[in-house]
Amino acid sequence: MNNGENRRLNGEADEEDDDDDANGLAAWERTYADDRSWEALQEDESGLLCPIDNKAIYHAQYRRRLRTLSSLATTARIQKGLIRYLYIVIDFSKAATEMDFRPSRMAVVAKHVEAFVREFFDQNPLSQIGLVTIKDGVAHCLTDLGGSPESHVKALMGKLECSGDASLQNGLELVHSYLNQIPSYGHREVLVLYSALNSCDPGDIMETVQKCKTSKIRCSVIGLTAEIFICRHLCQETGGSYSVALDESHFKELLLEHAPPPPAIADSAMPNLIKMGFPQRAAESSIAICSCHKEAKVGGGYTCPRCKARVCELPTECRICGLTLISSPHLARSYHHLFPIIPFDEVSDKVFHDPRHQLPKVCFGCQESLMNPGTRNSPGIRVSCPKCKQHFCLDCDIYIHESLHNCPGCESFRHPKLATFDE
């Protein structure tokens, strides 16, 4: 037991008990009581009540995170991990049944892990994820490494049960045995979502930490309760990140930060040439045995170009010959992290009122008006690309940097014959 290694963030336990007893309400109950929904209303020009537009506040927070990630990327090497092998270790011990996160830590973690899995494969089309749960002092492999988000989500939602104590060492030993077989070009990562305040380990966990460090496994931890010494030590030794979630929104933000490949993993793997196959779509009327599920299926699937085996989804590795099977869109989408779009500049009101500048009245991306509603000559919040100087709205700014990864203005200058738009 590593109970003596715990370090609370908010003072002693008696102070927390006094805080929970304030006004006779628990912490999660006070959150409901303090949620004054009437304060989120405002009057419009006609005197009617309407909700306050928090888009500008959300956009400012998003741009702050974007500039932080951009500064880290420019100081680090441009090489990033195109093929990542990530195991998510989820703490399903009895500590996950606590209700400081509504309705419980287990429900909040499961909901956001589902969103993270889908976002991870959107950001890393060639990578693979595996799920591991720790409860009753034992680590269980929920899903093997794979590239299908639906299979991971289905397996996770079917095993939402919490019991016993958590064993961080058993979880690390299990993922180490799997990740140690990964080829040298793959980036080995572990993300631990930890709810307990202790770890019930069968041996010396420090030896397990050193094994992960020797195998170049990058371990990161997101805590849901308080800072724990062994988690901090694990992340420092393996080059990962350690953070403690303050609430549900903070937990979601911390979790999604692990979706794009961090610059730090560029040194953890050796560059190497990888043999890949581009399988063809099988005929809908054909019947073949799927090598993934070992059962006969009618139509669909893909045929391995080397051994002609049938697989269900891409990307994956052929179970027969071991060839990495991908599609050309997956390979093309995996390169946007190497050449990220620089953050757009916010256009100030001074530029709008300057008669020397004739600013566009519509967004270059969605063609929606950039003026404030209800006014004729008042500027709305807008951003501009530093290269092509085109103006975009807040929604397009987020869509371009998170999903599109290409500036429409810059692309239109590269292909002027295809650019048809109205100013």
N, C-alpha and C positions, 0 to 999 in steps of 0.2 A: 504494500500500500504506500502511495506517495502523498498521504494526507499532510505530512509536515512540509511539503513543498508548495502548498497553495498560498497565494497572496491575493487578498480581496482588494477590489478597486474602490469601493465606496465606504471604507472604514470597517469597523468591527460589526459582528453579527447582531449585537444588541442594538446598535444604531439603526440597522435595517429593520429590526422588529418594531422599534418605536415608530419608524417611518410608515410601516405597513398598518399600524394601528391608528394612524392619523384619521380623525373623523370617522373611525369605525369602518373604513373601507380598505380593501386590499389594493395593491399597486395597479393591477389591471382594471379594477373597478373605478379607481380614481381617474384612470385615463378616459373612461366613458363620461364620468362626471365633469371632467375638465374640458371635454369636447363641446364647446359652445358653438353649435352650428349657426346660431343667428349672427355671430360675428363674421361669418363668411359671406354676408350679403351687403350689397351696396345699392344706392339709388342711381338709376340712369338719368338721362336728360329729361325724360318725360315724367319722372317721379316714381317709376315702378321699381320694384325690388328685383335684383338680378344677382347671381353669384359673382364674387370677385374673381377676376381673371388672374390666375397665378402662373400663366404661361411665361411671363417675363422672369419671374423668380426661378422657376424650374430651368429655364434656358440659361440663366446666369450661373446656376450651379453646374449645369452640364458643361458650359464653356470653361468653367474653372477646372473641372476634372480633365477636359480635353487638353487644355494647355499644360496641365501637370504631366499627363502621359506623353505629350509631344516633346516636352523638355527632357524627359527621361529617355525617349527614343533617340533624340539627337545626340545626347552625351554617350550613349551606348553604341555597340556595334550594330551595323545595319542588318547583319545576319540574324534571322529569327527562326524559331522552330516551325517548320512546315508540317512535320509529322510528330504529333504529341501523343503519348500514351499516359492517360490520366486515370488514376483510381480515386474515387470519392469514397471516403470512409465516414459513415454516418453513425453517430452515437444514438442507439436506440435503447439505452439503459433506462432504469426507472426515473432518472433525472430528466429525461425527455418528456415526462408527463406533467412537469410543472406548468402552471398556467400564467407565468409572467409574460409570455408571448401568447396572445389570444388566437385560437382557443387553447392551444398548447404548443410547446416547443416542437413536438413531433409533427403536428399538422403544418406549422409554419415552415419547417425545414423541408418537408415533402413537397409543399406547393412551390417553393422557390427553387428546389433542386430540379423539378420538372422544367421550369422556365430556363434554368441554367443549362440543362442538357441540350435543349433546342437551340439556345443561343450559342453554345459551344460549337456545335456542328455547323451552324451557320457561319461562324468565324473561322473554323478550322475544318474544312471539308475532308481532309485526308487523315485526320486524327481519329483516335479511338478512346472510348471511355469504358470503365468497369466500375461496378458498385459493390461495396463491402459494408456490412453492418456489424456493429459490436454490441453485444448484450449478453447477460448471464456470464460475463467473464470470458466469452468465446467470440472469435471473429468468424463471420459467415460470408462466403462469396455469393452475392446476390446475382450478379451477372458477370460474365467474362468480358474481356476487352472486345469491343465491337463498334461498328459505325452506324448502328440503327438507333435513333432516338426513341422510336416507339417501343422497341423491346425493353429498353432500360426503364422507361416510364411505366410500362405495364407491370414489370417485375417489382418496381418500387411500391406502387400503389397497392399491390396485393400482399405486402408484407409489413403493414404498419402496425407493429406490435412492440411494446416496450416492457422490459423486465430485467431484473438483476443489476449487476454492476458493469461498468465499462472497463475494458482492458486495452489501453493504448498500445502496449507492447505486442499483444497478440494480433492487433490490427496491422501494425507495421511489419511484423514477421510474415503475415500472410501476403501482403502486397509486395514485400521484398522478394518472396519466392516467385511471384509472377513477373514482376518487372525485371528481375535479374536475367530473364530469358529474352528480353527485348533486344533486337539488333543494335549495333553501336550508333547507327544514324538516328535512332529514335530518342526523343526527349522524354525522360522518365519523371513523372510528377505524381504527387499524392496531395490531395486536399482533404483535410480532416475537419468535420463539423462536429464540435465537441460540446456536450451539454453538461457533463458531470464536473464535479470539483475534485475528483480524485481518480486514480487509476489502479485497478486491482490486477497486478502483474505477477506472473509466475516466476520471473527471474529478474536479472539486472537489465533494466530498460536502457541504461547508458550504453551497453554493448550493442543493443539493437540500433540505437541512434548512430553509432559509429559504422555499423554495417550499411546503413542507408547512405551515409556520407561517402563511404568507400565505393559504393555502387553508383554514385552520382545521381541519387534520387532526390529531387527537390521536393521537400515537404513543407506545406503551408497549413496553417490552422486558423479556423474562425471559431472563437468561443462564444457561447451563448450565456455564460454566467459571469465569470470573473477571470482575471489573468492567473494563469497557472505556470509555475516555474518550469516544469518539464516540457510544456508546450513551447514556451519561449526558447528554451535550450535547444529543442529539436529544430526549430526554424532557423536559429542562428547557426547551427552546425551544418545544416544542409542547404543554406542559402535561400530559404523560403521566407514567407511573410506571415506575421502573427498579428491578429487583431481581435478585438472583442466587440460584439454587436451591442449597441445601446438599445435599439428597438427594432421593429420589423423592417422598417424602411432602410435603416442603416445596415441591417443584415443583408437585405437584397442588394444594396449598393456594393457591399464588400464581396459578395458572392460573384456578382457580374464582372467585377474587376479581374477575375481569373479567367474569363472567357478568351480575350485576346492573348496571344503568346507574349509573355514578359521578355524584355531584352536580356534578362540575366541568364536565360537558359541557352543562350547562343554558345557559351563555352562548355556546356555540359555534354555535348555530343560531337562525334567526329564526322566531318563532311564526307559523303560517300555517294557513289553512283548507285541508284536503286533501279532494279528491273521492275517494270510495271507493265501490266496488260490492259488493253482497252477492249473489254468483252462486247459482244453483240447481243442485242435484245432477242430473246428466244421467241419463236412463233407462238401465237396464242393458242393454236390447236395442238401443239406438241405436248407429249407426256414424258416426263423425265423425273428421276430421283434427285431431290435437292440434297446437296452435300452439307448444307447448313443444318437442316432438321432431320435428314435421313428418312425422308418419306416421299412418296410419289405425288407430284403436283401437275396440274393441267395448265399449260400456258404460263406466260409471264416469266420472270427471272432472266438471268444472263448466262451466257456460255463462255467458259474460260477459253481463251485462244490457244493455250498450251495443251491442256489435257482434256478439253471439251466437257468439263464437269459443270453442273448447273448450280448457280448460286441465286439467292433471292434478292439481295440488296447490294448496293454499292455505296461507299467503298468498303472493301473487305479483303481478306486474304483467302486464297483458294485452299480449302481443306485437303485437297489431294496433292497438288504440286507446290503449294506455298507461294505462288505468284501473287503480288499485290495487284488487285483489280480495282480500277478507278474509271471514271468517265472524264472526258475532256473538260466539261464545265467545272468539275471538282478541282482539276489541276489549275485551271485559269483563275478560279476564285481564291485559291490558296496563296496567291502572290500579292494581294493587296496590302498585306502587312509589311512587305518589303519597301513599298513606296507609299506611305500614308499621306493623306491630304493634310496640308497645313491648316491650322484653325483660321477661320474667316475673321475679318476685322469688323467690329461694330461701327456703323455709320452714325456720327454724332449729329445733333440738331444744328450745329453751326454750319456744317457742310450743306444742310438742306436749305438754310436761309441765305446762303451765299449765292448771289445772282450769277456768278461765274460758273456755277455747276448746275447742269440740267440733269437732275436725277430721275431715273425711271420710276413710273408710278405703279408698275406691276412687278411681281416676282419673276425672275428669269426662269425659274424651275416650274412652278405650278400656274403661273400667269394670273394669280390672285392679286388683288389690290394691296399695295403696301401702305396705304393711307389708313389713319385711324377711322373706325366706323363713326358715322354721324358728323364728321367734319369734312371740309372740302380741301383745304390746303395744309392740313396738319400732318406731319410725318409720323409714320408708324415705326416700330422697332424693326430694324433691318440690319443685315450683315452683307459684306462684299468680299469677293475673292481677291486676295492680294495680287494674283497673276492676271486674270482676265478682267477684273474690276466690275464684274456683273453683280447685281444685287439680288439677295435671296431673303425669304421670310424665315421665321424661327423654325417652323416645321421642316422646311426644306433643308435648313442647315443641319438639323439632327439626322434627317434621312440620308443626306449625302455622306456624312462622316460615319454613320453607324451601319448603313446597309448598302448604299450605292458604291462608295469608295472611288468615285470619279466626279469631277466637277463638270456639270453640263456646259458651262461657259467655256472652259478650256477645251473640252472635246469638240465644241462647235467650231472653234478656231482651227482645230486640226483638220476638220472636214467641213470647209465652208460651203460646199455644194449641198450638204445635207441639212444646213441650218436654216430652218424656216420658222420665224417667230415674229411676233408683233411687239414693238416697244410700247 
